[in-house]
Amino acid sequence: MDQQKDSKLSRRDLLKSVALSGAGLELASLRTQKASAGTKGDEQYLKIPKASYDSVVGMNFPGMDIVRAGFIGVGNRGTSLLENFLALDNVQVTAVCDIVSEFAARAQGKVEKAGQKSPVTYTAGEHDFENLCERDDIDLVVIATPWKWHVPMALSALSHGKQVACEVPAASTLKECWELVEASERYRRHCIMLENCCYGYNEMMVLNMVRAGLFGELTHGAAAYNHDLRSLLFSKKSEGLWRRFEHLDRNGNLYPTHGLGPVANYMNINRGDRFEFMVSMSTPARSLFAYRSQHLAADDPRMNEVYKCGDLNTSLIQTTKGLVITLEHNVSSPQPYDRINLIAGTKGIFRDYPPRIFLDGQTEGEAYTGIDKYKSQYEHPLWKKEGELARKLGGHGGMDFIMCYRLVQCMREGLVPDMDVYDAAAWSAPAPLSEMSVAKGSAPVPFPDFTRGRWKEPRS
């Protein structure tokens, strides 16, 4: 295992050895670009640029009877989202785009099976999404492609007057975060990150409990994306064709939003408080080297890759009000799935995986208890109303359907969305910020205020 070999050369060798069978990105283009721009040149975007356009904080959707949707990327994740949207009334899918024509045809068939008119397909190369965005029969563009394409696709959709719902993370650099903010403000359209974990059953119930004051004054939380993805990262299809490359050039928390989004909601981030600074550190990179030595042939080109990203990245975020969040990322080690999902205050604490709670003065003594007894009072209304269908459809336990249902509800009723572009930027920013901190010997780095001061305004 020679960790001194050139990672760029090994990536080229890999790209020559496999064929594309994932959505949204051509291997030929990967040969000429890094997995991420990283933090080089990104520090200038720690400063808050002068606003050129009005804020979209509190901006309503215009309201509409039918939500006409176009999908960019209909591989595994995009197809799952498509199925959830097709299960909703008053959603019409007018176009789908994927560079793999078989995926586009599969999505087209699902739309037809749902009783809708056959959508137009776009499969003519990696930039054919631009033609989809130009259509005048689309209100919402749903993006489910590799990370590197999220921002260019979102910018194209916004510039053509479309609302955007983008898979996570919304952006990989601070520059991209600001580009999304400016485009949303300029074109007066929302750019929403599809953070499904904010709509999980436990997360929404705990949010109700927080708002009811059960935990008292909040002091700290914890979040994570700890998920053994080794087999996926080395797969020769789907995300295995691109996601592992991120580990070659980056060292930090590459995927922060699943754990962080719910905790940010508990703490009213961008709605009375904001992330102020971060400190981050990474372990050595060991587990991907060990895994491939056991599972790949000695002459496999991937054996020459050098991974930069540590197995575990641990970060601390402090908010302007002094609250502290622990944030973890580990997709390289053998472990059970865990997002931690902890919130605590002066009256008690909740921990997930498994879900358990302790409240000051409880009759059960000094021990965690289950959460079942709280469900009747604090179960979220969306889960009470749509939970049965959500669980039937699946999609991460039903959270995907609840997320899609709520987005369409907001669009149809002309409501303010639950999450906006400032949330997408703030929740994505820990990735480049953690890289900066690790590169500086775990020095603190400031969070940009993407709201430009509007975080001080409470919102429902």
Salt bridges, closest charged atoms under 4 A:
GLU43 OE2 - LYS440 NZ 3.19
GLU83 OE2 - LYS110 NZ 2.85
GLU126 OE2 - HIS127 NE2 3.99
GLU130 OE2 - HIS127 ND1 3.25
ASP137 OD2 - ARG135 NH2 2.82
ASP139 OD1 - ARG68 NH2 2.98
GLU167 OE2 - ARG77 NE 2.85
GLU179 OE2 - LYS175 NZ 2.55
GLU185 OE1 - ARG452 NH1 3.23
GLU195 OE2 - HIS258 ND1 2.75
GLU203 OE2 - ARG339 NH2 2.59
ASP228 OD1 - ARG230 NE 2.89
GLU239 OE1 - ARG243 NH1 2.68
GLU246 OE1 - ARG250 NH1 2.81
ASP249 OD2 - ARG11 NH2 3.65
ASP300 OD2 - ARG302 NH2 2.79
GLU305 OE1 - ARG244 NE 2.85
GLU364 OE2 - LYS373 NZ 2.64
ASP372 OD1 - LYS375 NZ 3.10
ASP400 OD2 - ARG77 NH1 2.73
ASP400 OD2 - HIS396 ND1 3.00
ASP418 OD2 - ARG406 NE 2.98
ASP420 OD2 - ARG459 NH1 2.97
ASP423 OD2 - ARG271 NH2 2.74
GLU435 OE2 - ARG250 NH2 2.97
GLU457 OE2 - ARG454 NE 2.46
